[in-house]
Amino acid sequence: MKRIFVVSSLVAGYFLNAQSIGNSPYGAYGIGDVKYDNTVDISSMGGISTAYIWDFNNNFNFRNPAANTNLELTTLKVEGSNENNYFKSDFNNVKVDKHSTYLSNIAIAFPISRKVKFGMGYQPFSSKSYDILTSSESTDAVTGEVLREAHRFHGEGTLNTVQAAFSYQVTPSFALGLRSNFYFGKLYDIEEVSFSNAELVSGYSNSYRIHAFNFTLGSTYQKKFANDRKLTLGATYTFGNAGQMKNVYTNSTYYYLLGENKGGETIIDQQTNFDKKFLPQEASLGLGYGHETKWFFGGQVDYKKGENFNFLGQNLAYQDSYRYSVGGWYLPNYNNFRSYFSRVIYRYGAYYEKGNLQLSGTNINKFALTAGVTLPFEKSTINRMNSVDIGLELGKRGTLENNLIRQNFINLRIGINFADKWFAKRLYN
């Protein structure tokens, strides 16, 4: 157990030390670029989770807290993500690369009884990390002087979430679950406008301070057949939004001293708003079919309700969004100890997301293909599986139409999953 905690601390320490959560310029709007789910196994299968009940005893599903029928061991997960984004726009023929590495998930889960399971976890929920500079030139009609106008867009901050989930097995086939989600963090956006013939910079900034929570209800029904086949149905609904988001909008003029220090700042307009509806309602339906301990294939549809929000002093709106996911896993033969790769679990998937953001009349949609493997430790057994999970995601977001930005991305996720009977009572000393 000591060795497990030491390795976990080293992994978490590395990612925290390198923590730099990046995203696209589309993350400038609202509460930032929302991370759908950073769990390696689920993201490797296109994000299917609603009807995903893991066949073995070493994994906890936070997305659907009811889908934890088979958890029998205490599990500890530490996972990190490496995001590689490649941006292109026809506006001024812009091409930019951006890379980031961060701790994407840390969780612990264990069975309280045969019917009740519990898990706690941490994940980044959304982030802002962008810095864009655009400029244009014009000629003064009277003096003939060339005037340069520059716009700088900058954003930073992370919104985190801590989750606690319970799963209750009502009958051998039917289960219910409840997850509470606590959100906390700070976000910041600013647009600065400057002219070559002016000393002062005009700044339009938004700062957000968030402390809020909501709840997710989940349910699953699994029908097992005589030939080891199984059919799984799942549903989740996220509701409620207690707490608040404090938003301070400031319009001011100033000049820069050394570095980022401002001087001579004059506040032209400042507004403080409190919002309690920035976390949208969500719902998900899933269906899966598989062969016990051999393979599984599923699909799901996710819905997220649109919300209004304030951005740089303007009221904007998120549209209703939909996400369609398919994926699954395949295990050749977990009893074949002569061939290591027969005990490797192979994952695959794809998803298409109709984005909730619309700019210049164009929806910002997203599509990706995913794949991954679960590599069991050499001496790991199927009844006590410790593993390294690796996932890969390749896709694109946005479009080149209307001078918008197309984002191509390659995301790599790596995690370690330890499983053991930590809290079991000893029958003999």
Backbone torsions as a table, in degrees:
resi	resn	phi	psi	omega
1	MET	NA	-39.3	178.6
2	LYS	-60.0	-41.4	-178.9
3	ARG	-62.8	-38.8	179.4
4	ILE	-61.9	-46.8	-179.3
5	PHE	-65.4	-37.1	-180.0
6	VAL	-64.8	-48.8	-179.4
7	VAL	-63.0	-43.2	179.3
8	SER	-61.2	-41.8	179.9
9	SER	-65.7	-38.4	178.4
10	LEU	-65.1	-43.8	179.6
11	VAL	-63.9	-49.0	-179.9
12	ALA	-62.6	-39.5	179.8
13	GLY	-63.0	-38.4	179.5
14	TYR	-63.7	-49.5	-176.9
15	PHE	-67.9	-36.9	177.5
16	LEU	-65.6	-37.0	179.5
17	ASN	-66.4	-32.0	-178.6
18	ALA	-99.8	14.0	-171.7
19	GLN	-61.5	111.5	176.6
20	SER	-150.5	93.6	-173.5
21	ILE	-86.6	112.5	-178.9
22	GLY	-103.9	164.5	176.9
23	ASN	-162.8	-174.6	-177.6
24	SER	-84.9	166.9	174.4
25	PRO	-59.3	-20.5	176.7
26	TYR	-65.4	-17.9	175.5
27	GLY	-70.6	-5.7	178.9
28	ALA	-66.9	-25.8	-172.5
29	TYR	-88.3	141.9	175.7
30	GLY	64.3	-135.2	-176.6
31	ILE	-91.6	14.9	173.9
32	GLY	103.1	-169.0	-178.6
33	ASP	-83.0	105.8	-175.6
34	VAL	-76.2	129.0	176.7
35	LYS	-84.3	119.9	-173.8
36	TYR	-64.0	-57.4	174.5
37	ASP	-164.3	126.7	-175.8
38	ASN	-98.2	5.1	178.4
39	THR	-67.5	128.7	-170.4
40	VAL	-61.9	-47.1	-175.5
41	ASP	-64.5	-42.2	-178.8
42	ILE	-71.3	-44.7	-179.8
43	SER	-64.7	-28.2	178.5
44	SER	-71.5	-15.5	179.7
45	MET	-108.6	31.5	177.6
46	GLY	76.7	3.7	-179.4
47	GLY	94.6	7.7	179.4
48	ILE	-68.8	130.3	-176.9
49	SER	-150.1	-24.1	-171.6
50	THR	-67.5	-36.7	178.0
51	ALA	-115.0	29.0	-176.3
52	TYR	-103.9	98.7	172.9
53	ILE	-105.6	113.1	-176.6
54	TRP	-65.7	133.8	-175.3
55	ASP	-68.0	-23.4	-173.4
56	PHE	-103.6	-173.7	-165.4
57	ASN	-107.4	18.7	-168.7
58	ASN	-127.1	27.1	-176.1
59	ASN	-145.7	143.3	179.1
60	PHE	-120.0	130.4	-179.1
61	ASN	-97.8	108.9	179.2
62	PHE	-82.7	-29.5	-177.9
63	ARG	-61.4	-43.4	172.0
64	ASN	-121.3	99.1	-174.0
65	PRO	-65.1	-10.4	178.0
66	ALA	-84.3	-14.7	-171.1
67	ALA	-91.2	54.4	-177.6
68	ASN	-133.2	37.7	-176.2
69	THR	-56.8	-40.2	-168.9
70	ASN	-97.0	2.7	-179.0
71	LEU	-66.7	122.5	179.5
72	GLU	-128.2	-12.7	-176.6
73	LEU	-115.1	159.5	168.4
74	THR	-77.4	127.0	-178.4
75	THR	-119.7	141.1	176.7
76	LEU	-127.2	122.0	-178.8
77	LYS	-117.7	136.4	171.1
78	VAL	-132.0	122.8	-173.3
79	GLU	-135.4	148.6	177.8
80	GLY	-133.5	156.2	-179.2
81	SER	-125.2	142.4	172.0
82	ASN	-120.3	113.6	-177.3
83	GLU	-105.4	132.6	178.8
84	ASN	-126.2	109.9	-175.2
85	ASN	-113.1	139.8	-179.7
86	TYR	-127.5	112.5	-173.8
87	PHE	-104.8	144.5	177.5
88	LYS	-145.6	141.5	176.7
89	SER	-143.8	142.3	175.2
90	ASP	-73.5	-14.0	177.4
91	PHE	-73.2	111.2	-176.1
92	ASN	59.9	17.1	177.8
93	ASN	52.8	50.6	-175.6
94	VAL	-80.4	135.5	172.3
95	LYS	-135.6	126.1	-176.8
96	VAL	-140.2	141.1	173.1
97	ASP	-110.4	147.2	177.2
98	LYS	-146.4	134.4	-176.5
99	HIS	-131.5	145.2	179.1
100	SER	-152.7	151.9	178.5
101	THR	-134.1	132.8	-175.7
102	TYR	-156.9	159.6	173.2
103	LEU	-72.2	117.0	-173.6
104	SER	-104.4	-14.9	-179.4
105	ASN	-168.1	135.6	168.5
106	ILE	-141.8	127.3	-172.4
107	ALA	-149.6	151.9	173.7
108	ILE	-135.0	140.1	-178.9
109	ALA	-148.4	152.1	-179.7
110	PHE	-160.6	157.5	176.0
111	PRO	-81.3	131.9	174.2
112	ILE	-84.3	-38.7	174.4
113	SER	-150.0	-174.9	179.8
114	ARG	-62.6	-29.0	-177.0
115	LYS	-103.9	-20.8	-174.0
116	VAL	-112.5	128.4	178.4
117	LYS	-124.6	150.1	-176.1
118	PHE	-138.6	144.4	177.6
119	GLY	-147.7	149.5	174.6
120	MET	-132.1	143.5	-178.5
121	GLY	-156.4	163.3	177.3
122	TYR	-126.4	138.3	173.4
123	GLN	-148.5	146.3	165.0
124	PRO	-66.6	133.2	-177.7
125	PHE	-95.1	-44.2	178.1
126	SER	-152.7	164.6	-177.7
127	SER	-154.8	159.0	172.3
128	LYS	-129.5	131.0	176.0
129	SER	-161.6	86.3	-178.6
130	TYR	-147.8	155.0	178.0
131	ASP	-152.0	107.6	-173.9
132	ILE	-123.6	135.0	178.1
133	LEU	-125.7	123.2	175.4
134	THR	-122.4	149.9	-179.5
135	SER	-145.3	156.3	177.1
136	SER	-147.0	156.7	-179.4
137	GLU	-123.6	145.9	176.8
138	SER	-144.1	161.6	-178.4
139	THR	-111.5	128.1	177.9
140	ASP	-65.5	125.9	-175.6
141	ALA	-65.9	-24.5	-176.7
142	VAL	-92.0	-53.0	-174.0
143	THR	-91.5	-17.5	-176.5
144	GLY	76.2	7.5	-179.1
145	GLU	-74.0	139.1	177.3
146	VAL	-82.8	120.4	-178.9
147	LEU	-104.8	135.8	179.9
148	ARG	-113.3	126.8	178.6
149	GLU	-113.2	128.5	-177.3
150	ALA	-123.7	139.6	175.8
151	HIS	-122.7	124.8	176.7
152	ARG	-114.7	126.5	178.0
153	PHE	-113.4	125.8	-176.7
154	HIS	-137.9	139.4	176.8
155	GLY	-148.0	150.2	-179.7
156	GLU	-158.1	163.0	176.1
157	GLY	122.2	163.4	-179.4
158	THR	-138.8	138.0	172.3
159	LEU	-107.2	119.6	-176.1
160	ASN	-105.0	161.8	176.1
161	THR	-136.0	139.1	171.8
162	VAL	-113.7	128.6	-174.8
163	GLN	-115.0	145.2	170.7
164	ALA	-134.9	129.1	-172.4
165	ALA	-135.7	143.0	174.5
166	PHE	-119.6	143.4	174.7
167	SER	-126.6	133.9	-179.8
168	TYR	-128.4	123.2	-179.9
169	GLN	-87.1	101.5	-176.6
170	VAL	-70.5	-49.5	175.4
171	THR	-133.5	171.3	177.4
172	PRO	-57.1	-22.8	-177.4
173	SER	-105.0	-24.3	-170.6
174	PHE	-119.9	135.8	-179.3
175	ALA	-139.5	152.9	175.7
176	LEU	-123.9	155.3	179.3
177	GLY	-148.9	156.1	178.3
178	LEU	-137.6	131.7	177.0
179	ARG	-126.0	132.0	172.9
180	SER	-103.3	141.6	-175.8
181	ASN	-126.9	118.3	177.7
182	PHE	-106.6	127.9	-176.4
183	TYR	-113.3	137.9	178.5
184	PHE	-153.1	148.2	177.0
185	GLY	154.5	178.8	178.5
186	LYS	-129.1	140.2	177.9
187	LEU	-131.2	151.0	-175.8
188	TYR	-148.0	133.0	175.2
189	ASP	-129.8	145.7	174.3
190	ILE	-150.6	139.9	169.3
191	GLU	-115.7	126.2	179.7
192	GLU	-116.7	132.5	-179.4
193	VAL	-118.2	127.8	179.8
194	SER	-136.2	152.4	179.3
195	PHE	-124.4	147.6	-176.3
196	SER	-65.9	-24.6	-179.0
197	ASN	-100.7	15.1	-179.0
198	ALA	-127.4	141.7	179.8
199	GLU	-81.6	-30.5	-173.7
200	LEU	-91.3	148.6	173.8
201	VAL	-103.7	137.2	174.8
202	SER	-96.6	123.2	-178.5
203	GLY	-115.7	138.3	177.3
204	TYR	-127.3	105.6	-171.6
205	SER	-121.7	152.3	172.8
206	ASN	-127.7	125.8	172.5
207	SER	-118.8	138.2	-177.0
208	TYR	-122.8	136.1	171.3
209	ARG	-125.4	123.6	-169.6
210	ILE	-123.8	130.7	169.1
211	HIS	-141.6	108.7	-174.6
212	ALA	-157.8	165.5	174.3
213	PHE	-150.8	157.6	172.8
214	ASN	-145.6	-176.9	-173.4
215	PHE	-131.3	149.9	176.0
216	THR	-124.7	126.3	173.2
217	LEU	-99.0	140.1	179.2
218	GLY	-135.8	155.4	176.4
219	SER	-149.2	149.3	175.6
220	THR	-140.2	149.9	172.2
221	TYR	-135.4	125.7	-178.9
222	GLN	-126.5	123.7	178.4
223	LYS	-106.2	120.9	179.0
224	LYS	-102.8	140.5	-177.3
225	PHE	-109.7	167.8	-173.8
226	ALA	-65.6	-27.0	-177.1
227	ASN	-91.4	24.3	179.9
228	ASP	68.0	12.4	172.9
229	ARG	-84.1	157.8	-179.9
230	LYS	-148.2	145.9	177.5
231	LEU	-120.6	129.7	-175.4
232	THR	-124.6	132.8	173.7
233	LEU	-118.1	143.2	179.3
234	GLY	-146.7	154.4	177.8
235	ALA	-152.0	144.4	174.5
236	THR	-136.8	155.9	175.8
237	TYR	-146.6	126.1	178.3
238	THR	-106.0	126.3	-174.3
239	PHE	-140.4	174.2	175.7
240	GLY	75.7	155.0	178.9
241	ASN	-163.9	79.2	179.1
242	ALA	-88.4	161.0	-176.1
243	GLY	92.2	-159.8	-176.1
244	GLN	-160.7	162.8	170.9
245	MET	-118.4	119.9	177.4
246	LYS	-93.2	122.4	-178.2
247	ASN	-117.9	123.4	176.5
248	VAL	-113.4	115.5	177.4
249	TYR	-100.3	130.0	-177.2
250	THR	-132.0	129.1	172.0
251	ASN	-114.8	117.9	-175.6
252	SER	-146.1	165.6	172.7
253	THR	-120.2	149.1	-176.1
254	TYR	-169.5	175.3	171.1
255	TYR	-131.8	160.8	-176.9
256	TYR	-96.1	137.5	171.8
257	LEU	-91.5	-129.3	176.1
258	LEU	-81.6	134.9	178.3
259	GLY	64.4	-129.6	-178.2
260	GLU	-100.4	12.2	179.8
261	ASN	-76.6	129.5	-177.9
262	LYS	-94.9	148.6	176.1
263	GLY	-134.4	152.3	177.3
264	GLY	60.0	36.9	-176.1
265	GLU	-75.8	133.1	176.3
266	THR	-122.1	122.1	179.5
267	ILE	-80.8	118.8	177.1
268	ILE	-90.0	-42.4	-179.1
269	ASP	-152.4	137.7	176.8
270	GLN	-144.4	130.1	-178.2
271	GLN	-132.1	140.8	176.1
272	THR	-118.2	126.0	-179.4
273	ASN	-126.5	150.1	176.2
274	PHE	-121.6	127.8	-176.6
275	ASP	-122.8	137.4	178.4
276	LYS	-117.6	7.7	-175.7
277	LYS	-125.6	32.3	-177.3
278	PHE	-86.2	-12.5	175.2
279	LEU	-101.2	112.4	-172.6
280	PRO	-75.1	158.9	171.0
281	GLN	-71.1	144.7	-179.1
282	GLU	-135.7	151.7	176.7
283	ALA	-145.8	151.9	-178.5
284	SER	-147.8	140.9	174.9
285	LEU	-126.6	136.2	-178.8
286	GLY	-138.0	152.7	178.9
287	LEU	-140.2	134.6	179.8
288	GLY	-143.0	154.3	179.2
289	TYR	-143.2	139.6	-178.4
290	GLY	-164.4	179.2	176.6
291	HIS	-112.9	128.7	-174.7
292	GLU	-51.9	124.0	178.6
293	THR	59.4	14.4	-179.3
294	LYS	-116.4	-57.1	-176.9
295	TRP	-159.4	162.8	179.0
296	PHE	-153.6	141.4	175.9
297	PHE	-138.0	134.7	-178.5
298	GLY	-147.6	168.6	176.2
299	GLY	-146.2	158.7	179.1
300	GLN	-156.3	160.6	176.1
301	VAL	-124.4	128.9	178.7
302	ASP	-114.3	140.0	178.7
303	TYR	-124.9	135.9	177.3
304	LYS	-130.3	125.8	-176.5
305	LYS	-73.9	139.5	178.0
306	GLY	-70.5	152.5	-179.7
307	GLU	-140.0	154.3	172.7
308	ASN	-88.1	150.6	177.9
309	PHE	-152.3	164.4	-179.3
310	ASN	-102.7	131.6	179.2
311	PHE	-138.5	114.4	-179.9
312	LEU	50.2	45.1	175.2
313	GLY	82.7	2.2	-179.1
314	GLN	-116.9	144.1	176.1
315	ASN	-86.7	117.6	177.9
316	LEU	-119.1	170.7	-175.6
317	ALA	-136.4	138.0	167.2
318	TYR	-86.5	138.9	175.8
319	GLN	-82.8	163.6	168.8
320	ASP	-62.2	138.1	-178.0
321	SER	-124.6	153.9	179.7
322	TYR	-132.9	144.9	177.8
323	ARG	-132.2	129.3	-178.6
324	TYR	-115.3	122.3	-174.4
325	SER	-129.2	143.6	171.4
326	VAL	-136.5	151.5	178.6
327	GLY	171.5	179.9	179.8
328	GLY	178.9	-166.1	179.7
329	TRP	-144.4	161.7	-179.4
330	TYR	-143.2	132.2	178.9
331	LEU	-124.6	111.8	-175.9
332	PRO	-58.2	-56.6	-178.5
333	ASN	-166.3	102.8	-175.1
334	TYR	-73.3	-12.1	178.8
335	ASN	-92.7	-2.7	-176.8
336	ASN	-88.2	93.0	-178.2
337	PHE	-85.9	-1.9	174.2
338	ARG	-82.8	-25.9	-179.8
339	SER	-121.5	111.0	-178.4
340	TYR	-61.1	-41.2	-174.8
341	PHE	-71.4	-13.2	172.5
342	SER	-73.5	-19.7	179.7
343	ARG	-99.6	1.5	175.8
344	VAL	-80.3	137.8	178.0
345	ILE	-96.6	125.7	-177.3
346	TYR	-105.2	130.7	-176.4
347	ARG	-120.2	152.4	-176.7
348	TYR	-154.2	158.4	178.1
349	GLY	176.2	177.7	177.5
350	ALA	-159.9	156.1	175.2
351	TYR	-150.6	156.1	173.6
352	TYR	-131.3	130.4	-177.1
353	GLU	-122.4	118.5	171.7
354	LYS	-79.0	108.1	-170.8
355	GLY	-67.3	154.2	178.5
356	ASN	-88.3	-2.5	-179.9
357	LEU	-101.2	131.3	179.0
358	GLN	-127.8	122.4	-179.3
359	LEU	-125.8	132.5	-179.4
360	SER	53.2	36.7	179.0
361	GLY	75.0	9.9	-177.2
362	THR	-116.9	129.1	177.1
363	ASN	-75.5	139.2	177.5
364	ILE	-95.1	93.3	-175.6
365	ASN	-96.9	169.7	-174.0
366	LYS	-142.8	140.5	178.7
367	PHE	-142.7	143.6	179.8
368	ALA	-156.6	152.9	169.5
369	LEU	-108.6	142.0	-176.7
370	THR	-131.3	155.8	176.6
371	ALA	-158.2	161.1	179.7
372	GLY	-175.2	171.3	177.6
373	VAL	-138.9	150.7	169.6
374	THR	-111.8	114.2	-176.0
375	LEU	-101.5	106.4	-180.0
376	PRO	-69.8	147.3	174.2
377	PHE	-59.9	155.5	-172.5
378	GLU	-57.7	-41.3	-177.6
379	LYS	-98.1	11.2	-178.6
380	SER	-73.5	140.6	175.9
381	THR	-109.0	165.2	-176.8
382	ILE	-68.6	-22.0	178.8
383	ASN	-85.6	-12.0	179.3
384	ARG	-150.9	71.7	-170.3
385	MET	-88.4	116.4	169.0
386	ASN	-104.0	140.7	-170.3
387	SER	-153.3	163.9	168.3
388	VAL	-109.5	126.7	179.5
389	ASP	-105.1	133.8	178.3
390	ILE	-129.0	131.5	179.9
391	GLY	-133.7	147.6	-179.8
392	LEU	-130.7	137.3	-179.0
393	GLU	-133.0	123.6	179.0
394	LEU	-123.7	127.3	-178.1
395	GLY	-169.3	-169.6	178.3
396	LYS	-145.0	157.4	179.6
397	ARG	-140.7	140.9	177.4
398	GLY	82.5	-171.1	-174.2
399	THR	-151.9	163.6	176.3
400	LEU	-88.1	-7.3	-178.5
401	GLU	-65.5	150.4	176.1
402	ASN	54.8	35.8	178.7
403	ASN	59.6	28.2	177.5
404	LEU	-86.8	-175.0	-174.3
405	ILE	-113.6	131.8	172.7
406	ARG	-99.5	129.8	-178.1
407	GLN	-113.4	115.0	169.6
408	ASN	-98.9	139.3	-176.0
409	PHE	-140.1	148.7	172.1
410	ILE	-130.4	111.7	-176.8
411	ASN	-111.9	131.0	178.1
412	LEU	-115.0	130.6	179.6
413	ARG	-125.3	136.5	179.8
414	ILE	-133.5	136.5	179.7
415	GLY	-145.5	158.8	175.1
416	ILE	-119.2	131.0	-179.1
417	ASN	-119.7	111.7	175.8
418	PHE	-100.0	139.9	-180.0
419	ALA	-139.2	134.3	179.5
420	ASP	-163.6	166.4	176.9
421	LYS	-92.5	78.2	-175.3
422	TRP	-71.6	-38.8	-171.7
423	PHE	-105.0	15.3	179.3
424	ALA	-76.7	142.0	178.6
425	LYS	-78.7	136.0	178.1
426	ARG	-79.2	134.9	177.2
427	LEU	-83.0	-27.6	-179.2
428	TYR	-132.7	146.3	175.2
429	ASN	-89.0	NA	NA
